[in-house]
């Protein structure tokens, strides 16, 4: 299993696929399938039958996961960057490869 360098709450940019260029916040990481659910990215409409959660049924908007390899972390300036690690004060922290700032 690969080390996933993106965490929940990070600002990311989609760098490949159908939603290329879209920006959003990571809502959830699916470690087993190497995917992430990103806010406002890869939304689809699903037709649902009536059930206990949705008694009327109808069309529901749902967010599908995006592969981690198609995401790039964004710096505070809004540029895409790669992620590195560094030991600081005895703790392992993530750093931006572009600006060398701690994430």
NORDA-V836616 format. One record per backbone hydrogen bond with DSSP energy under -1.0 kcal/mol. CO is the residue of the C=O (numbers start at 0). NH is the residue of the N-H. If there is no record, write none. Layout:
co & nh
CO & NH
CO & NH
//
This chain:
co & nh
6 & 9
9 & 25
10 & 73
11 & 23
12 & 71
13 & 20
16 & 19
18 & 21
21 & 13
23 & 11
24 & 38
25 & 8
27 & 36
29 & 34
33 & 67
34 & 29
35 & 65
36 & 26
36 & 27
37 & 40
41 & 63
43 & 61
45 & 59
47 & 57
53 & 50
57 & 47
59 & 45
61 & 43
65 & 35
66 & 69
67 & 70
69 & 14
71 & 12
72 & 80
74 & 77
78 & 74
81 & 96
83 & 94
85 & 92
87 & 90
90 & 87
92 & 85
93 & 102
94 & 83
95 & 99
100 & 95
//
